[in-house]
Amino acid sequence: MDWTVDQILALAPDEKSAAAGKKLASPAPWRNTGQDQRALWGECLGSARYQVRVDRADFGYRCTCPSRKLPCKHVLGLLLLSVNSPAAVPRSDPPQWIVEWLAQREARARNREEKQAQPAAKPVDAAAQARRAEQRQNRVLHGLDRLDLWLADIVRNGLAGLEHQPPSFWEEPARRLVDSQAPALAARLRKLGELPGASTRWPQKMLGELGRLALLTHAYRRLDRLSPPVQADLRQMVGWTLHQDEVVAQGEKVTDRWFILGQRVEDEERIRVQRSWLLGQSSARTAVVLQFSAAGQPFPEPIVPGVVVEAELVYWPSAFPQRAKLLSRRGEASRVAGRLPGAVSIDEFLDAAAGALAEHVWLDRILCVLRDVVPVPGDPAAWQIRDVRGAALPLARREHWRLLALSGGAGVDLAGEWNGEELLPLGVAVDGRYYLLDSPG
């Protein structure tokens, strides 16, 4: 697959790495560059001579530099060089160090597959596992009791004055939830502390979020009366996690050609969270692949936005399955091209969004794909997109001049992340070509 500059820069761990990669996107610092159908390679001259290599199949990469930011500036620079100056990375036979590296990657992949196919080395102690689960369940229920008292105090005292509360007002009940082994619920509570004073509508938003928290605590106490998919959602909302092998065993598997329409990276409580949004070409299923990184480490699996890849996904059990894991990929990725399969009107999308919320009331965001919409500029808080029927959706509070320029004021196919109040554009299809849009992360 031929890369685009947008796709390469979207992989940079931060803006400094992207800027450093751009500085290396000229032939001057490079020696012994080359490429074939499988890989790109080259040696970059800096404080030392660094060997850089990239696997086209899945964007595996390696550089001999000591950088902890991955992909490093040398990997980004080589990719940008191959796009901006193709003649500087000529087609040639790979050197021995590339042949050996690719062989090692294939051997590791086979070992992983064989390991996954093998039964567990040690049988699970079901009785001990049940005891631990029961102990945790008791701690969680105790934590929910204390949370309900805290919520009742807020409602009884009213929302006035919450914007003057110190951070400890929110942190203390969140810490108690962590102690009760309900970490996901604690993270949701911490986010409430960001609402007071953030907008003129913060009291309405706060009241809505408090209501969803109360609904969650009451529903969790009635787990045995609910359907298994809803039980799975509630357990995840509290902080119970499924191991990867449990997801593979229990989740729904879907094979399709998947559009990787966009990606967001955010910092949450000392870790980086990456959300990659996918749309199935035949199934029209949407999916979000979550990856986590701590202490500056790279995300476990390279996922390139703006491409189409044939792959098998497995969904986490849910009343509205959305979170998924890439199980396997087949063949080479290609660029997203042509029209996007999506809603033909904003009303159609909002109906689908309402159906998703009816299934999973705690959904924070979903993928939105709209056809033939026009961006309408305004001040940073008033940008919109409008469909052919005149219906409109607000865009995220920022300026969207690149989206407007690409559209030329005409209808385009737009992919974005919808949070129930505003749409954050991720990419746009114009004249059969897909462009990634910068997303704050």
Salt bridges, closest charged atoms under 4 A:
ASP6 OD2 - ARG402 NH2 2.87
ASP14 OD2 - LYS69 NZ 2.94
GLU43 OE1 - ARG49 NH1 2.94
ASP55 OD1 - ARG38 NE 2.80
ASP55 OD2 - ARG105 NH1 2.62
ASP58 OD1 - ARG105 NH1 3.05
GLU106 OE2 - ARG38 NH1 2.93
ASP145 OD1 - ARG221 NH2 2.83
ASP148 OD2 - ARG221 NH1 2.80
ASP153 OD1 - ARG156 NH2 2.21
GLU163 OE2 - HIS164 NE2 3.86
GLU171 OE1 - ARG190 NE 2.92
GLU172 OE2 - ARG175 NH2 2.48
GLU172 OE2 - ARG176 NH1 3.69
ASP179 OD2 - ARG175 NH1 2.82
GLU209 OE1 - ARG188 NH1 3.65
GLU209 OE2 - ARG212 NH2 3.09
ASP233 OD1 - HIS360 NE2 3.54
GLU252 OE2 - ARG285 NH1 3.13
GLU266 OE2 - ARG264 NH1 3.26
GLU266 OE1 - ARG275 NH1 3.11
GLU268 OE2 - LYS191 NZ 3.86
GLU269 OE2 - ARG190 NH1 3.32
GLU301 OE2 - ARG329 NH2 3.00
ASP364 OD2 - ARG188 NH2 3.07
ASP364 OD1 - ARG212 NH2 3.17
ASP372 OD2 - ARG339 NH2 3.45
ASP413 OD2 - ARG339 NE 2.63
GLU417 OE1 - ARG264 NH1 3.46
GLU417 OE1 - ARG275 NH2 2.92
GLU417 OE1 - ARG365 NE 3.68
GLU421 OE2 - ARG201 NH1 3.71
GLU421 OE1 - LYS205 NZ 3.06
